[in-house]
Amino acid sequence: MRAPNESKATRPTKSSVGIFRNFYTPEDRKAGLPNRTLAIAAATGRFEAEAWRMRKDGSLFWANVVVDAIRDEFGKLVGFAKITRGITEKRNAQEALERAHEQLAQAQKMEALGQLTGGVAHDFNNLLMVVSGQAQSLLRRTTDQKNIRSLQAILTAASRGEALTRQLLTFSRRQTQNPRTVHFGQTVAAFHDVLASSARGKIDLRIDIPQDVWPVSIDIPEFELALVNLVVNARDAMPEGGSITVSAENVTLRGIETVDSLKGEFAALTINDTGAGIPPEVLPKIFEPFFTTKSPDKGTGLGLSQAYGFVQQSGGGIAVRSQVGQGTRVTLYLPRSHTAVTAVIPETTTQSYSEGQTILVVEDNPDVKTVATTLLEQLNYRTVAVDDAKSALDFLAAGKSVDMVFSDVMLPGDLDGLGLAKTIGKRYPQIPVLLTSGYAKALNGQHGMPILRKPYQISALAEAVRSTLEASGTKS
């Protein structure tokens, strides 16, 4: 027997055919492939193929095999010339290249979907802001119970729309992040009741997060939403009951464990279920927005999209392993944080009123501008409204008295809301700026500027304005 890169000419004797058969795996020999190879070579003059072959020690290698028929001057078959080349490394490199192409194509597809959904969500948030804002304004002015119930129904629908756009923005990585360094164990424990409620039914929910799992820097509401989405997905895959296990561990990735080729230290949070599993042909599509295999009344197809966007925007990655009939395992990889763990202070919901300060509103959408000024005036602020950053700077340059600027991030012209805030900070450092957006792509970095997410409730607006004014030393 020769090494896996050899050339040999043989006469078709029983002994030589037996040696030739030894190169084949037991499964191939049982299927009659050695004899078929020689028959093809004898009939056509040559046989060539790539397949697994076996060494003397039983180990396998990927080989390129060429078998030529040898005939004498009378055309009689007198033997075969066989060349076997070991090309395992070449095959592995080719497979790696194909995987890289597939991953690139998938990444480009997800990026294109992200840009599309981010733009749609931004426009939809402006519509929701108008509906929600006007309903809130009317609700404060009416005493008729029938009208109150109608307005509350409108606000409920707007709130559901806000939840949908929030998931779209998270998928497209356009959602504003407020990261805090936390421990998985403490965060999940504080959220346990919500998870248990989400996993209702005949589901055994288990939490197994060791205390020594590394801290991570995450936006807590987005993390909680992603975790609820994953638990609900797992629950829906087990209509007859089963178990969901939420666990975590420290891992050091080498770049081969995830499609994102992540490297370094990560805390891995895994949601494992015993459900129906995901078919292989469906698995590549599960993170696409609105893709779902559930019935129309079972969800929007945005749960996994939101989880995908959350980990991407957090600098991590997500991996899914599933087998039909045996369940699904979803793992979120989040980078280890070396900053100090921060205490989470509960948000207050008290609504405060102003003492008549003047706020310059910068908003190009006329309907949203009307809503913003109406809500601010109901909070006892005076308002002046302009359409763009240039008009705002011209107004300030004229020496008009303004206590705060309230600006949308996305503005027409050369200067957006972020640029406007920076310019005001340099020219008029005594005037604070509060930014708002439903599409905060301009604020992906750490700019240290307050931002109010659209669509907002009047209570959130009151708190944001009050905090901004107090931070600048202006009494609210």
C-alpha positions in Angstrom: 0.0 0.0 0.0 1.3 3.4 -0.9 1.0 6.8 0.8 -2.0 9.0 0.0 -0.2 10.6 -3.0 0.9 7.8 -5.2 0.9 6.4 -8.8 0.7 2.8 -9.6 0.0 0.6 -12.7 -1.5 -2.8 -12.1 -2.8 -5.7 -14.1 -6.5 -6.4 -13.3 -5.7 -9.5 -11.2 -7.8 -10.6 -8.2 -4.9 -9.7 -5.9 -4.4 -6.2 -7.3 -8.1 -5.5 -7.2 -8.1 -6.5 -3.6 -5.3 -4.1 -2.8 -7.1 -1.4 -4.7 -10.3 -2.0 -2.7 -8.4 -1.4 0.6 -8.2 2.3 -0.2 -12.0 2.5 0.1 -14.1 2.9 3.2 -16.0 -0.1 4.4 -19.3 1.6 3.4 -17.9 2.2 -0.2 -16.7 -1.4 -0.5 -20.0 -2.7 0.6 -21.7 -0.5 -2.0 -19.4 -1.9 -4.7 -17.7 1.3 -5.6 -14.2 -0.2 -6.3 -15.5 -2.5 -9.0 -17.7 0.3 -10.4 -14.6 2.6 -10.6 -12.6 0.0 -12.6 -15.6 -0.8 -14.8 -16.0 2.9 -15.7 -12.2 3.2 -16.4 -12.3 0.1 -18.6 -15.3 1.3 -20.5 -14.3 5.0 -21.0 -10.6 4.9 -20.6 -10.5 7.0 -17.5 -12.2 7.5 -14.1 -11.7 10.6 -12.0 -13.4 11.6 -8.8 -12.9 13.1 -5.3 -13.9 11.2 -2.3 -12.9 9.9 1.1 -10.1 7.2 1.1 -8.6 5.2 3.9 -5.0 4.8 5.0 -3.4 1.7 6.5 -4.1 2.9 10.0 -7.7 3.3 9.2 -7.7 7.2 9.2 -9.5 9.0 6.4 -8.2 11.6 4.0 -9.9 13.4 1.1 -8.4 12.3 -2.2 -8.4 13.1 -5.9 -8.3 9.7 -7.6 -7.5 9.1 -11.3 -7.7 5.6 -12.8 -6.6 5.1 -16.4 -7.1 1.9 -18.4 -3.9 0.5 -20.0 -4.3 -1.5 -23.2 -1.8 -3.3 -25.4 -1.3 -2.7 -29.1 -4.2 -4.9 -29.9 -6.6 -3.0 -27.6 -6.7 -5.6 -24.9 -7.0 -4.4 -21.4 -3.9 -5.3 -19.6 -4.1 -3.2 -16.4 -4.8 0.2 -14.8 -2.7 3.2 -13.9 -3.9 4.7 -10.6 -3.0 8.1 -9.1 -4.2 9.1 -5.7 -3.5 12.6 -4.4 -4.3 13.6 -0.8 -6.0 17.0 -1.0 -7.6 17.2 2.5 -6.1 20.7 3.2 -7.2 22.0 -0.2 -10.7 20.7 0.5 -10.8 22.3 4.0 -9.6 25.6 2.6 -12.3 25.5 -0.1 -15.0 24.7 2.4 -13.7 27.6 4.6 -13.9 29.9 1.7 -17.4 28.9 0.8 -18.5 29.4 4.4 -16.9 32.8 4.4 -18.8 33.7 1.2 -22.0 32.5 2.7 -21.4 34.5 5.9 -20.6 37.6 3.9 -23.7 37.2 1.8 -25.8 36.7 4.9 -24.2 39.7 6.7 -24.9 41.9 3.6 -28.5 40.7 3.5 -29.0 41.5 7.2 -27.4 44.9 6.8 -29.7 45.8 3.9 -32.7 44.6 5.8 -31.5 46.7 8.8 -31.3 49.8 6.7 -34.7 49.2 5.3 -36.4 48.5 8.6 -34.6 51.3 10.4 -35.9 53.8 7.9 -39.4 52.5 8.1 -39.4 52.5 11.9 -38.2 56.1 11.9 -41.1 57.3 9.8 -43.5 55.1 11.7 -42.3 56.5 15.0 -43.1 60.0 13.8 -46.6 58.9 12.9 -47.0 57.2 16.3 -45.7 60.4 18.0 -48.5 62.4 16.4 -51.2 59.9 17.3 -50.0 59.3 20.8 -49.2 62.9 21.5 -52.6 64.2 20.3 -54.4 61.5 22.2 -52.5 62.4 25.4 -53.3 66.1 24.9 -57.0 65.4 24.4 -57.1 63.0 27.3 -56.1 65.8 29.7 -58.8 68.1 28.4 -61.9 65.8 28.4 -64.1 64.6 31.1 -66.5 62.5 29.0 -66.1 58.9 30.0 -66.8 57.6 26.5 -64.2 59.9 24.9 -61.8 58.9 27.7 -62.2 55.2 26.9 -61.7 55.9 23.1 -58.6 57.9 23.8 -57.2 55.2 26.1 -57.8 52.6 23.3 -55.8 54.8 20.9 -53.0 55.1 23.4 -53.0 51.3 23.9 -52.7 50.8 20.1 -50.0 53.4 19.9 -48.1 51.7 22.7 -48.2 48.4 20.8 -47.0 50.1 17.7 -44.1 51.6 19.7 -43.1 48.1 20.8 -43.0 46.9 17.2 -40.8 49.8 16.1 -38.6 49.4 19.1 -37.9 45.8 18.0 -37.3 46.9 14.4 -34.9 49.6 15.5 -33.0 47.2 17.7 -32.7 44.7 14.8 -31.4 47.5 12.5 -29.0 48.6 15.3 -30.5 52.1 15.2 -31.9 51.9 18.8 -30.5 54.3 21.4 -28.5 52.3 23.9 -27.9 53.2 27.6 -25.4 50.5 28.6 -24.7 49.7 32.2 -22.2 47.2 33.6 -24.1 44.4 35.3 -23.9 40.8 36.4 -26.1 38.4 34.5 -27.2 36.6 37.7 -28.5 39.7 39.5 -30.2 41.1 36.4 -32.0 37.9 35.5 -32.9 37.3 39.2 -34.6 40.7 39.3 -36.4 39.8 36.1 -37.4 36.3 37.2 -41.1 36.9 37.7 -41.5 38.4 34.2 -39.7 35.4 32.7 -41.8 32.9 34.7 -45.0 34.7 33.5 -43.7 34.6 29.8 -43.1 30.8 30.2 -46.5 30.1 31.5 -48.3 26.7 31.0 -46.7 23.3 31.4 -43.2 24.8 31.2 -40.5 24.1 33.7 -38.3 27.3 33.8 -34.8 26.8 35.3 -32.3 29.5 35.9 -28.7 28.4 36.4 -26.2 31.4 36.4 -23.1 31.0 38.5 -21.9 34.0 40.6 -18.5 34.1 38.9 -19.9 34.8 35.4 -18.1 37.9 34.1 -20.0 41.3 34.1 -21.2 42.7 30.8 -22.1 46.2 29.6 -25.7 46.1 28.3 -28.8 48.2 27.9 -30.9 46.6 30.6 -34.4 47.1 29.0 -33.2 45.8 25.6 -31.6 42.8 27.3 -34.8 42.0 29.2 -36.8 42.3 26.0 -34.4 40.0 24.1 -34.6 37.5 26.9 -38.4 37.6 27.0 -38.5 37.1 23.2 -36.3 34.1 23.4 -38.2 32.5 26.3 -41.6 33.1 24.5 -40.1 31.6 21.3 -39.0 28.5 23.3 -42.4 28.3 25.0 -44.3 28.4 21.7 -42.1 25.5 20.5 -43.5 23.3 23.3 -47.3 23.4 23.2 -47.5 20.2 25.2 -45.0 21.4 27.8 -41.3 20.9 28.4 -38.4 22.7 30.0 -36.5 26.0 29.4 -33.1 26.4 31.0 -31.4 29.8 31.2 -27.7 29.3 31.9 -24.5 31.3 31.6 -20.7 30.7 31.6 -17.4 32.4 30.8 -15.9 31.6 27.4 -12.9 32.7 25.5 -13.7 32.7 21.8 -11.1 32.0 19.1 -13.0 33.3 16.1 -14.4 29.9 14.9 -17.3 29.5 17.3 -19.6 32.1 15.8 -20.4 33.4 12.3 -19.2 36.8 13.4 -15.7 35.3 14.0 -15.7 36.8 17.6 -12.5 36.6 19.5 -11.8 37.4 23.2 -13.5 37.0 26.6 -17.3 36.8 26.6 -20.1 35.9 29.0 -22.3 33.4 27.2 -26.0 33.3 28.1 -27.8 30.3 26.8 -31.5 29.6 26.5 -32.1 25.9 25.9 -35.5 24.2 25.3 -36.8 20.7 24.7 -39.2 21.8 22.0 -39.9 20.9 18.4 -36.6 22.2 17.0 -35.9 24.2 13.8 -35.6 22.5 10.4 -32.2 23.0 8.7 -33.7 24.8 5.8 -35.4 27.3 8.1 -32.4 28.0 10.4 -30.6 30.6 8.1 -33.8 32.8 8.0 -34.8 33.0 11.7 -33.2 36.4 12.4 -34.9 38.1 9.4 -37.6 40.6 10.5 -41.2 39.4 10.0 -40.0 35.8 9.2 -42.0 33.4 11.3 -43.3 29.8 11.0 -46.0 30.5 13.6 -49.6 31.1 12.8 -50.7 34.8 12.3 -52.1 35.1 15.8 -48.8 33.8 17.5 -46.4 36.7 16.9 -44.9 39.2 14.5 -41.7 37.5 13.6 -39.7 40.3 15.3 -38.6 38.5 18.5 -35.4 36.9 17.2 -34.7 39.9 15.1 -34.7 42.1 18.2 -32.4 39.7 20.0 -30.0 39.6 17.0 -29.9 43.4 16.8 -29.4 43.7 20.6 -26.3 41.5 20.7 -24.9 43.0 17.5 -25.2 46.6 18.9 -23.7 45.4 22.2 -20.6 44.2 20.4 -21.4 40.5 20.7 -23.0 37.7 18.6 -25.6 35.1 18.7 -25.5 31.4 17.8 -28.3 28.9 17.3 -28.1 25.1 17.4 -31.2 23.0 16.8 -32.3 19.6 15.9 -35.8 18.7 14.8 -37.6 16.9 17.7 -34.8 17.5 20.2 -35.0 21.2 21.0 -33.1 24.4 20.3 -30.2 26.1 22.0 -29.7 29.9 21.6 -26.5 31.5 23.0 -25.9 35.2 23.3 -22.2 36.1 23.5 -21.7 39.5 25.2 -18.2 41.0 25.7 -16.7 40.9 29.2 -16.7 44.3 30.8 -13.8 45.5 33.0 -15.6 48.6 34.3 -17.2 48.7 37.8 -20.6 47.2 38.1 -23.3 49.9 38.4 -26.3 49.9 40.7 -29.6 50.2 38.9 -31.7 53.0 40.4 -35.4 52.6 39.8 -36.9 55.2 37.6 -39.4 57.6 39.1 -42.7 58.3 37.5 -43.6 61.6 39.2 -44.6 64.3 36.8 -43.4 67.8 37.5 -44.5 71.2 36.0 -42.3 74.1 35.0 -42.2 77.7 36.1 -42.7 79.0 32.6 -39.2 78.5 31.0 -38.9 79.0 27.3 -38.0 76.0 25.1 -36.9 76.3 21.5 -38.3 73.3 19.6 -36.4 72.2 16.5 -38.4 69.7 14.4 -39.0 69.6 10.6 -42.1 67.4 10.7 -45.0 69.9 11.2 -47.3 67.3 12.9 -44.7 66.2 15.3 -43.7 69.8 16.0 -47.4 70.6 16.9 -47.5 67.6 19.3 -44.2 68.5 21.0 -45.1 72.2 21.5 -48.6 71.2 22.7 -47.3 68.8 25.3 -44.6 71.2 26.5 -47.2 74.0 26.9 -49.4 71.7 28.9 -46.5 71.3 31.2 -46.5 75.1 31.6 -43.4 75.7 29.3 -43.4 78.5 26.7 -42.3 77.3 23.3 -40.8 78.7 20.1 -40.6 76.3 17.1 -38.3 76.3 14.1 -37.8 73.7 11.2 -34.0 73.2 11.1 -30.6 73.7 12.8 -29.8 76.9 10.8 -33.1 78.5 11.9 -32.4 77.6 15.5 -28.8 79.1 15.4 -30.2 82.2 13.7 -32.8 82.6 16.5 -30.2 82.2 19.2 -27.8 84.6 17.4 -30.6 87.3 17.5 -30.2 87.3 21.3 -33.7 85.8 22.0 -34.0 84.4 25.5 -34.2 80.6 25.6 -33.8 78.3 28.6 -33.4 75.0 26.7 -33.4 73.6 23.1 -35.4 70.5 22.4 -34.3 69.1 19.0 -35.0 66.0 16.8 -31.8 64.2 15.8 -32.7 63.8 12.2 -32.9 67.3 10.7 -32.8 68.6 7.1 -29.7 70.5 5.9 -26.0 70.2 6.6 -26.4 70.1 10.4 -28.4 67.4 12.2 -29.5 67.5 15.8 -26.2 66.2 17.1 -24.3 68.8 15.2 -26.7 71.5 16.5 -26.2 70.4 20.1 -22.4 70.5 19.7 -22.5 73.9 18.1 -24.8 75.3 20.9 -22.5 73.8 23.5 -19.6 75.8 22.1 -21.4 79.1 21.4 -24.0 79.1 24.2 -22.7 76.8 26.9 -25.4 78.1 29.3 -28.2 76.7 27.1 -28.8 72.9 27.6 -30.0 70.7 24.7 -32.3 67.7 24.9 -32.4 65.5 21.8 -35.2 63.2 20.7 -35.4 60.6 18.0 -37.1 57.4 17.0 -34.0 56.6 14.8 -30.9 57.3 16.8 -28.2 56.2 14.3 -26.4 59.5 14.9 -26.1 58.6 18.5 -24.5 55.2 18.3 -21.3 56.6 19.9 -20.9 57.8 23.5 -21.6 61.6 23.2 -22.8 62.2 26.7 -25.9 64.0 25.6 -29.4 63.3 26.9 -31.9 61.8 24.4 -35.6 61.1 24.7 -36.9 58.2 22.6 -39.8 58.7 20.3 -42.7 58.2 20.7 -42.7 59.5 24.3 -45.4 59.9 27.0 -46.0 63.3 28.5 -44.6 62.0 31.8 -41.3 60.9 30.1 -41.1 64.3 28.4 -41.7 66.1 31.7 -38.9 64.1 33.5 -36.5 64.5 30.6 -36.9 68.2 30.4 -36.7 68.6 34.2 -33.5 66.5 34.4 -31.9 68.4 31.5 -32.7 71.8 33.1 -31.5 70.7 36.5 -28.3 69.3 35.1 -27.5 72.7 33.6 -28.3 74.6 36.8 -31.6 76.0 35.6 -34.5 75.4 38.0 -37.5 73.6 36.6 
